[in-house]
Amino acid sequence: MFMRNAIRRELRVAFSRKAQPVWFRIAKWMVAIGISVLLWATPYFWLWTLGALGSGLTVHFVWRWKTKGWTRPWGGWADIEAAQQD
């Protein structure tokens, strides 16, 4: 039960419209896909992929630590009700 609530909270925060504007999400994916296409045929593709994954997980866990599990604003995130509606 706890795990289901935690996953539900993570997804709600990830897809919150208050966390990032739609144009930023689109631009972020365009940059990631563009760099991946450029690096596809090079030996650096997997280095880029693993580095991006590691960086993303690091930022995610630091953010969760600083926001006490998405329950406090930190660094501009103001969608507190997304985390408190469990």
Secondary structure, 3 states (H helix, E strand, C coil): CHHHHHHHHHHHHHCCCCCCCHHHHHHHHHHHHHHHHHHCCCCCHHHHHHHHHHHHHHHHHHHHHHCCCCCCCCCCCCCHHHHHCC
